[in-house]
Amino acid sequence: MELVFFNGWGSLFRILVIGLLAYTTLVIFLRLSGNRTLSKMNAFDLIVTVALGSTLATVLLSKDVALADGAVAMGLLISLQFIITWASVRFSWVRRLVTGEPLMLLYQGEYLPHSLRKARVTKAEVLSAIRGSGVSDVAAVQAVVLETDGSLSVVKREADSRHSSLERVRRAP
């Protein structure tokens, strides 16, 4: 087994130069693609972000991948994300395909068991979200919704909340 702790100054210099250029390229591409690329992530955004990080690391550490190749790969990933997000704003079927739909887990203080199973969320996780929102009693909660980014939103009951906009949030059948 051969341990290599130092490959020489040339290797370190290459990483410094390519790292600076690749990072600058990535920042420019992200700025050109708009704020949506850097917004709160859903599953699709997370995949693109991980792929960008992997591409950046490969460009930095692999002598077999040229900076231009990495820049094209990063540009392609960002362009595809831009196209998908552009389409998801304009076509609901694309949005549902890419991000899914929110799912109600608790409604008017009652758990929705089928929704909990479908989302693979436990009652303890819902209770944790409720406590995190500053509510101590489940009966004081109008709804808990699993959002498309994986976060849990807690909607507190109001005086007359029978005709809430939450009716539009999909409950699992």
C-alpha positions as CSV (number, residue, x, y, z in Angstrom):
1,M,0.0,0.0,0.0
2,E,1.5,3.3,-1.1
3,L,0.6,6.4,0.8
4,V,1.1,9.7,-1.0
5,F,1.0,12.8,1.2
6,F,2.5,15.2,-1.3
7,N,2.6,15.1,-5.1
8,G,4.6,18.2,-5.6
9,W,4.1,21.9,-5.9
10,G,2.7,21.6,-9.5
11,S,-0.3,19.6,-8.3
12,L,-1.1,22.1,-5.6
13,F,-0.7,25.0,-8.0
14,R,-3.0,23.3,-10.5
15,I,-5.7,22.9,-7.8
16,L,-5.3,26.6,-6.7
17,V,-5.6,27.9,-10.3
18,I,-8.3,25.5,-11.5
19,G,-10.2,25.9,-8.2
20,L,-10.3,29.7,-8.5
21,L,-11.3,29.6,-12.1
22,A,-13.9,26.8,-11.7
23,Y,-15.4,28.5,-8.6
24,T,-15.6,31.8,-10.4
25,T,-17.2,30.1,-13.4
26,L,-19.8,28.4,-11.2
27,V,-20.7,31.7,-9.4
28,I,-21.1,33.5,-12.7
29,F,-23.3,30.7,-14.0
30,L,-25.4,30.8,-10.9
31,R,-25.8,34.5,-11.0
32,L,-26.8,34.4,-14.7
33,S,-29.4,31.7,-14.0
34,G,-31.2,33.9,-11.5
35,N,-32.2,33.8,-7.9
36,R,-34.4,30.7,-8.3
37,T,-31.3,28.6,-8.7
38,L,-30.2,29.6,-5.2
39,S,-33.7,29.5,-3.5
40,K,-35.0,27.1,-0.9
41,M,-34.6,23.7,-2.4
42,N,-37.0,20.9,-3.3
43,A,-35.8,17.5,-4.2
44,F,-35.0,18.4,-7.8
45,D,-32.9,21.4,-6.7
46,L,-31.0,19.3,-4.2
47,I,-30.1,16.8,-6.9
48,V,-28.8,19.6,-9.2
49,T,-26.9,21.2,-6.3
50,V,-25.2,17.9,-5.4
51,A,-24.4,17.3,-9.1
52,L,-22.8,20.7,-9.3
53,G,-20.7,20.1,-6.3
54,S,-19.6,16.7,-7.6
55,T,-18.7,18.3,-10.9
56,L,-16.7,21.1,-9.2
57,A,-14.8,18.5,-7.1
58,T,-14.1,16.4,-10.2
59,V,-12.7,19.4,-12.1
60,L,-10.6,20.4,-9.0
61,L,-9.1,17.0,-8.3
62,S,-9.0,15.1,-11.6
63,K,-6.2,15.9,-14.0
64,D,-8.2,14.1,-16.7
65,V,-11.0,16.7,-16.6
66,A,-10.2,20.0,-18.2
67,L,-11.7,23.2,-16.8
68,A,-13.6,23.8,-20.1
69,D,-15.2,20.3,-19.8
70,G,-16.2,21.1,-16.2
71,A,-17.6,24.5,-17.2
72,V,-19.7,22.9,-20.0
73,A,-21.0,20.3,-17.5
74,M,-21.9,22.9,-14.9
75,G,-23.5,25.1,-17.6
76,L,-25.5,22.1,-18.8
77,L,-26.8,21.3,-15.3
78,I,-27.7,24.9,-14.6
79,S,-29.4,25.3,-18.0
80,L,-31.4,22.1,-17.5
81,Q,-32.5,23.3,-14.1
82,F,-33.5,26.7,-15.6
83,I,-35.5,25.0,-18.3
84,I,-37.3,22.7,-15.9
85,T,-38.1,25.5,-13.4
86,W,-39.2,27.8,-16.3
87,A,-41.5,25.0,-17.5
88,S,-42.8,24.2,-14.0
89,V,-43.9,27.8,-13.6
90,R,-45.9,27.6,-16.8
91,F,-47.2,24.0,-16.8
92,S,-48.8,22.5,-13.7
93,W,-48.1,19.0,-14.9
94,V,-44.3,19.7,-15.0
95,R,-44.5,21.3,-11.6
96,R,-46.3,18.2,-10.2
97,L,-43.7,15.9,-11.9
98,V,-40.7,17.8,-10.6
99,T,-41.8,19.0,-7.1
100,G,-44.8,16.9,-6.2
101,E,-47.7,18.4,-4.3
102,P,-48.0,19.4,-0.6
103,L,-49.7,16.7,1.5
104,M,-51.9,17.4,4.5
105,L,-50.9,15.2,7.5
106,L,-53.1,16.6,10.2
107,Y,-56.4,18.5,9.7
108,Q,-58.5,20.2,12.5
109,G,-56.5,18.5,15.2
110,E,-56.9,15.0,13.7
111,Y,-54.1,13.0,12.2
112,L,-54.6,11.6,8.7
113,P,-53.2,8.1,8.9
114,H,-53.2,7.4,5.2
115,S,-51.3,10.6,4.5
116,L,-48.8,9.9,7.3
117,R,-48.1,6.5,5.8
118,K,-47.8,7.8,2.3
119,A,-45.4,10.5,3.3
120,R,-43.5,8.2,5.7
121,V,-43.9,10.7,8.5
122,T,-44.5,9.7,12.1
123,K,-46.9,11.3,14.6
124,A,-43.8,12.2,16.7
125,E,-42.4,14.2,13.7
126,V,-45.6,16.0,13.3
127,L,-45.7,16.8,17.1
128,S,-42.2,18.0,16.9
129,A,-43.1,20.4,14.1
130,I,-46.1,21.6,16.1
131,R,-44.0,22.2,19.2
132,G,-41.4,24.0,17.0
133,S,-44.1,26.4,15.9
134,G,-44.9,27.4,19.5
135,V,-48.1,25.4,19.9
136,S,-48.4,23.0,22.8
137,D,-51.8,21.4,22.0
138,V,-52.7,19.5,18.8
139,A,-56.3,20.7,19.1
140,A,-55.0,24.3,18.5
141,V,-53.7,23.3,15.1
142,Q,-55.8,23.7,12.0
143,A,-53.4,21.7,9.8
144,V,-49.9,20.4,9.3
145,V,-48.8,20.2,5.7
146,L,-45.8,18.4,4.3
147,E,-44.5,20.9,1.8
148,T,-42.8,20.0,-1.5
149,D,-39.4,20.9,0.0
150,G,-39.8,18.3,2.8
151,S,-40.6,20.9,5.5
152,L,-43.6,20.7,7.8
153,S,-45.9,23.8,7.9
154,V,-48.1,24.2,10.9
155,V,-51.2,26.3,10.5
156,K,-52.8,27.5,13.8
157,R,-56.5,27.6,14.2
158,E,-58.2,30.9,13.9
159,A,-61.6,31.9,15.3
160,D,-63.5,31.0,12.1
161,S,-61.3,28.8,10.0
162,R,-64.0,26.4,8.6
163,H,-63.6,27.8,5.1
164,S,-59.9,27.8,4.9
165,S,-57.7,27.9,1.8
166,L,-56.2,24.6,3.2
167,E,-59.1,22.7,1.6
168,R,-57.1,23.0,-1.7
169,V,-54.1,21.1,-0.2
170,R,-54.3,17.6,-1.3
171,R,-55.2,14.9,1.3
172,A,-54.3,11.4,0.4
173,P,-57.4,9.3,-0.4
